[in-house]
Amino acid sequence: MPFIYELKIAAGEPSYTFVQQLVALGSLMEQGQAICTLTDGKTEFHLAAPREGLLVEWLAEHGAVLEDMDSVARVVSDGAEVAVPAIVPVRLG
């Protein structure tokens, strides 16, 4: 049975600015796939999908400031509903 979850920035993270969507709306995402680019003003970061699914809604747009536990996107995933952890941005390079 499919379930919907929201991709969120992990608690305790600094503020980030949303830079770019790397996955188009309506696209399938693989677990670990980079879905968007963020910046802290000095360095760029990727958010990786915590599990596979279909990206059904972006909740952040270019230039949006994201704080800890802010939602970035909604995803539909197959299987039994499970808790999906918040994401820690990964530094590029």
Secondary structure by P-SEA (a helix, b strand, c coil): cbbbbbbcccccccbbbbcccccccccccccccccbbbbcccbbbbbcccccccccccccccccccccccccbbbbbcccccbbbbbcccccc
